[in-house]
Amino acid sequence: MTEAEVHQLLPKIAQQQCNEAEIEAFNAFISEADYNVVTKLADAYYALLTNENTTYTTDLNYTLLTTKIEEKLNQYDSSATKVEYLNSPFYLLYKWKTIAAAAVIIFIMTAVGYFFMNPKLAVTKSFAQNIQQQDVLAGSKKAILTIENGINIDLDKQKNGVLTNISNHKVEKNNDQLVYTNNVTHSEIQYHSITTPNGGEYEVVLADGTKVWLNAASTLRFPTAFVGNNRTVSLTGEAYFEVTTNKNKPFIVQVENTQIQVLGTRFNIMSYANEQAIKTTLVEGSVLVTNNNNKALLQPGNQAIISQQNIETIPVDVNEAIAWKNGLFTFNKTELKTIMRQLARWYDVEVTYLGNIPEKRFVGDIERNSNLSQVLKILTSSGIKFTIEGKKLIVTI
């Protein structure tokens, strides 16, 4: 059997019309095929199951076929494609590549094994239509600047150039970036705040040149110029910092009763009220985390988890922590509820659960500029159902 013949056989597999001879020929081909061919076949099969114009169900148990594919994928180095079993022996994960909204969505999800083995799976045209009719756009660059006299400025409505209604302080909007110039005297210093709503993100360049990326539902309060012995700002929500080095003036981020002090470095802070802990992840340099009487000095690649007056330091993949800043959702054995909290903030939706929340975990990457329907369509491959009603996302288990 040739590769072309195998591809022609996939619709028959999806429609449960294969005979024993065809299944045997398919397995024989898989046994000799290289990794690229196997993943191409898996991609093609997934495309069949998610075709909006066709309804396929996979109730037939293709045990031998699935086993052959699993054996083939497991021969390859996990650095190329990571295959893991989570919660059940049939929960096979690997990287699917799907084109959506002119952006490549890469998501490690339940794949060949799950599609062939799960008798409950049915990717239907009606589901795709329901989700798309009630779609929600991805978040965008938007924020509110609040200056000391209480005036709020909607940055999304401001043209590029120097903002004219901020007294003598030079503040410039440069596309989706707010830039402060350190040209004021001590007596003129004010405190400003920039707030991103749900579904918003923004970048700020502070007066010392430090760059701050704000994630959705976040607020950064900062002075228009840094004087004295330190550079102190306060944060709620999540932000990524690239701090300008100044050995004589440490940069301090105040988050509730926690203080993060640096001289010049790159790091991420996540401190949402609905998350279980404050997390500080160091990308480069060094960071001193202080919480009451507890202290932790982070090294690159480490994360400090601050909760209930304790600090735990663990090694992490920093790319996961800063994925949002790079335009991605990145999951590494992430629980469904954690994913839903991220989606709620970015798509500005309220999440409601019907049924018990499964203990399944997800691994992979999704582009943050994807519409909500595109993200949900991928997640449904795990057997979870979603309904969008206006700004409400209903998760049915």
C-alpha positions in Angstrom: 0.0 0.0 0.0 1.4 3.4 -1.0 1.1 6.6 1.0 -1.4 8.0 -1.5 -3.6 4.8 -1.0 -3.4 5.2 2.7 -4.6 8.8 2.5 -7.5 7.6 0.3 -8.4 5.1 3.0 -8.8 7.6 5.8 -12.4 8.6 4.9 -13.4 5.0 5.1 -11.8 4.7 8.5 -13.7 7.8 9.7 -16.9 6.4 8.3 -16.3 2.9 9.8 -16.3 1.2 6.4 -12.9 -0.5 6.5 -12.7 -4.3 6.1 -10.1 -6.5 7.9 -7.8 -6.6 4.8 -7.7 -2.8 4.6 -6.9 -2.5 8.3 -4.2 -5.1 8.0 -2.7 -3.2 5.0 -2.9 0.1 6.9 -1.1 -1.3 9.9 1.6 -2.9 7.7 2.2 0.5 6.1 2.4 2.3 9.5 5.0 -0.2 10.8 7.4 0.8 8.0 6.5 4.5 7.7 8.8 7.2 9.0 7.7 9.8 11.6 6.8 12.5 9.1 4.5 10.2 7.2 2.8 9.1 10.4 2.1 12.6 11.6 0.9 13.7 8.1 -1.6 10.8 8.2 -2.7 11.9 11.7 -3.1 15.5 10.6 -5.2 14.4 7.6 -7.4 12.2 9.8 -8.0 15.1 12.3 -8.9 17.4 9.3 -11.5 14.9 8.3 -13.1 14.7 11.8 -13.2 18.5 12.1 -14.5 19.3 8.6 -17.4 21.6 9.1 -19.2 20.2 6.0 -19.1 16.6 7.1 -20.1 14.6 10.2 -18.0 11.7 11.2 -18.3 9.5 14.2 -15.7 6.9 15.4 -17.5 4.2 17.4 -15.4 1.3 16.1 -12.5 0.1 18.2 -9.4 0.1 16.0 -7.1 -1.3 18.7 -4.5 -2.8 16.5 -4.3 0.3 14.3 -3.9 2.6 17.3 -1.3 0.5 18.9 0.8 0.5 15.7 0.7 4.3 15.5 1.6 4.7 19.2 4.5 2.3 18.8 5.8 4.3 15.8 5.5 7.7 17.4 7.2 6.5 20.6 10.3 5.5 18.6 11.2 9.2 18.1 12.9 11.6 20.4 10.5 13.4 22.7 12.2 16.7 21.8 10.7 16.5 18.4 7.2 15.5 19.4 6.3 14.9 23.0 4.0 11.9 23.5 2.4 11.5 26.9 -0.4 9.5 28.5 -2.5 11.5 30.9 -5.4 10.0 32.9 -5.9 7.0 30.6 -3.8 4.7 28.3 -5.7 6.0 25.3 -5.1 9.7 26.0 -2.4 10.0 23.3 -1.0 13.5 22.9 1.0 15.0 20.1 1.3 18.2 18.1 -1.4 18.9 15.6 -0.9 21.7 13.1 -4.1 23.5 12.1 -4.5 26.6 9.9 -7.0 29.0 11.4 -7.6 32.7 10.7 -4.4 32.9 8.7 -2.5 31.9 11.9 -0.9 28.5 12.6 -2.4 27.0 15.7 -0.2 24.4 17.2 -1.7 22.4 20.0 -0.7 19.0 21.5 -4.1 17.3 21.9 -5.9 14.0 22.0 -5.1 12.6 18.6 -5.0 9.3 16.7 -5.4 7.1 19.7 -8.3 9.1 21.2 -10.1 9.5 17.9 -9.9 5.8 17.1 -10.5 4.5 20.6 -13.1 6.8 22.3 -16.7 5.7 21.4 -18.2 9.0 22.6 -16.3 11.2 20.2 -18.4 12.9 17.5 -17.1 16.1 15.8 -20.3 17.4 14.2 -21.3 20.2 11.8 -23.9 21.4 14.3 -21.3 22.1 16.9 -19.1 24.1 14.6 -22.1 26.2 13.5 -23.2 26.8 17.0 -19.8 28.0 18.2 -19.1 30.2 15.1 -22.5 31.9 15.3 -21.8 33.0 18.8 -18.1 33.7 18.3 -15.9 36.0 20.5 -12.9 37.9 19.1 -9.5 37.7 20.7 -8.3 40.5 22.9 -6.5 43.5 21.6 -4.2 46.4 22.5 -6.3 48.6 24.8 -5.9 50.3 28.1 -6.9 53.2 30.3 -4.3 55.7 31.6 -5.3 57.4 34.9 -3.3 60.5 35.8 -3.0 62.0 39.3 -5.8 64.5 38.9 -8.2 61.6 38.3 -8.6 62.1 34.6 -8.9 58.8 32.6 -7.6 58.6 29.1 -8.7 55.8 26.7 -5.5 55.0 24.9 -7.3 53.1 22.2 -8.9 56.4 21.1 -5.7 58.5 21.2 -3.7 59.2 18.0 0.1 58.6 17.9 2.2 61.4 19.3 2.6 63.3 22.5 -0.5 63.3 24.7 -1.5 67.0 25.3 -3.6 66.8 28.4 -1.1 65.6 30.9 0.2 68.8 32.3 4.0 69.3 31.8 4.8 65.6 31.6 5.9 64.3 28.2 4.0 61.1 27.5 3.9 59.8 24.0 1.8 57.2 22.4 3.7 55.2 19.8 1.3 52.7 18.2 0.4 50.4 21.0 3.1 51.6 23.4 3.1 54.4 26.0 6.5 56.1 26.4 7.5 58.3 29.3 10.5 60.7 29.0 12.5 61.5 32.2 12.5 65.3 31.8 10.7 66.5 35.0 11.9 68.0 38.2 11.4 66.5 41.6 8.5 68.9 42.4 6.6 67.9 39.3 6.6 64.1 39.8 3.2 62.5 39.7 1.9 59.0 39.9 0.1 57.5 37.0 -1.7 54.2 36.5 -2.3 52.2 33.4 -5.1 49.6 33.5 -5.9 46.9 30.9 -9.4 45.5 30.9 -10.4 41.9 30.3 -9.5 41.3 26.6 -6.8 44.0 26.7 -3.0 44.2 26.8 -0.5 47.1 26.5 3.1 48.1 26.7 4.7 50.9 28.8 8.2 52.4 28.7 8.8 54.0 32.0 10.9 57.1 32.6 14.1 55.1 33.3 13.7 53.1 30.0 12.3 50.0 31.7 9.8 48.2 29.5 6.6 46.7 30.9 4.1 44.5 29.1 0.7 44.3 30.8 -1.5 41.3 30.4 -5.3 41.5 30.5 -7.1 42.7 33.7 -4.0 44.3 35.1 -2.9 47.6 36.6 0.5 49.2 37.0 1.0 52.3 39.1 4.3 54.2 38.6 5.9 57.6 39.0 6.4 59.9 36.0 10.1 60.0 37.0 12.3 58.0 39.4 14.0 60.0 42.2 15.5 58.9 45.5 17.2 55.7 46.2 15.0 53.2 44.3 12.5 52.8 41.5 9.3 51.5 42.9 6.1 50.5 41.1 3.0 48.5 42.1 1.2 45.8 40.2 -2.0 43.9 40.2 -2.7 41.2 37.6 0.2 40.1 35.3 3.2 41.9 33.7 6.5 41.1 32.1 9.4 43.4 32.9 12.6 44.2 31.1 14.3 46.4 33.7 17.0 49.0 32.7 20.1 48.3 34.7 21.0 50.8 37.4 23.2 49.4 40.2 22.7 52.4 42.4 19.0 52.4 42.2 17.2 49.0 42.6 13.9 48.5 40.8 11.1 47.3 43.1 7.7 45.9 42.2 5.2 45.9 45.0 2.5 43.1 44.8 0.2 43.0 47.8 2.5 42.2 50.7 5.2 40.9 48.4 8.2 42.8 47.1 10.3 41.9 44.1 13.6 43.7 43.9 16.0 43.7 41.0 18.9 45.8 39.6 18.4 45.0 35.9 16.7 41.9 34.6 13.9 40.2 32.8 11.1 38.6 34.7 7.3 37.9 34.8 4.9 38.5 37.7 1.4 36.9 37.8 -0.8 38.0 40.7 -4.4 37.7 39.8 -6.9 37.6 42.7 -8.6 34.4 41.4 -5.3 32.5 41.1 -4.0 30.5 44.1 -0.6 32.2 44.4 1.6 35.0 43.2 4.2 33.7 40.8 7.4 35.4 39.9 9.4 33.8 37.1 13.0 34.9 36.3 14.2 34.9 32.7 17.5 36.7 33.1 19.5 38.3 35.9 18.6 37.9 39.6 15.5 38.7 41.7 15.1 39.0 45.4 11.5 38.1 46.5 10.5 39.2 50.0 7.2 38.2 51.7 7.0 39.3 55.3 10.0 37.6 56.9 10.5 35.2 54.0 13.1 35.8 51.3 14.1 33.9 48.1 16.8 34.8 45.6 15.9 33.5 42.2 18.2 32.3 39.5 17.2 32.3 35.8 14.8 29.5 35.0 13.3 29.5 38.6 9.9 30.6 39.8 8.9 31.8 43.2 5.4 30.7 44.3 4.1 33.0 47.1 1.1 31.9 49.1 0.0 32.1 52.7 3.2 33.9 53.7 5.4 31.2 52.3 7.8 31.2 49.3 8.5 28.1 47.3 11.1 28.1 44.6 10.9 25.6 41.7 12.6 25.2 38.3 10.2 25.9 35.4 10.1 26.4 31.6 10.2 30.2 31.4 8.6 30.0 27.9 5.4 28.9 29.5 5.3 31.8 32.0 5.9 34.4 29.3 4.0 32.8 26.5 1.2 35.4 26.7 3.7 38.2 26.1 4.8 36.3 22.9 1.2 35.9 21.7 0.6 32.4 22.8 -1.4 30.3 25.3 1.1 27.7 26.4 -0.1 24.7 28.5 2.1 22.2 30.2 -0.1 19.6 31.9 -2.5 22.4 32.7 -5.8 21.8 34.3 -9.0 22.8 32.5 -10.0 25.4 35.1 -6.7 27.1 34.8 -7.1 27.3 31.1 -10.6 28.6 31.4 -9.5 31.4 33.7 -7.0 32.5 31.1 -9.6 32.4 28.3 -12.1 34.3 30.5 -9.6 37.2 31.0 -8.4 37.3 27.3 -11.8 36.9 25.7 -13.8 38.8 28.4 -16.2 36.0 29.0 -17.8 34.5 32.1 -17.2 30.7 32.4 -20.0 28.5 33.8 -19.5 24.7 34.4 -22.2 22.1 34.0 -21.2 18.8 35.5 -18.0 17.7 37.4 -14.8 19.1 36.2 -12.5 16.4 34.8 -9.0 15.9 35.9 -7.6 15.9 32.4 -4.6 18.1 31.7 -3.5 19.7 28.5 -0.2 20.2 26.8 0.5 22.6 23.9 0.4 26.0 22.3 -2.4 28.1 20.8 -2.1 31.5 19.2 -3.8 34.2 21.3 -5.0 36.0 18.2 -7.4 33.1 17.5 -11.1 33.6 17.9 -12.6 31.8 20.9 -14.4 29.4 18.6 -11.1 28.2 17.2 -9.6 27.5 20.6 -12.8 25.7 21.8 -12.9 23.6 18.6 -9.5 22.2 19.5 -10.3 21.6 23.1 -13.5 19.7 22.2 -11.3 16.9 20.9 -10.9 15.9 24.5 -14.6 15.2 24.8 -15.6 18.4 26.5 -18.5 20.4 25.1 -18.7 24.2 25.0 -21.6 26.7 24.3 -21.2 30.4 23.8 -24.1 32.6 24.8 -23.2 36.2 24.4 -20.4 36.8 26.9 -21.0 33.6 28.7 -19.0 30.4 28.0 -20.8 27.2 29.2 -18.5 24.2 29.8 -20.4 20.9 29.7 -18.7 17.8 31.0 
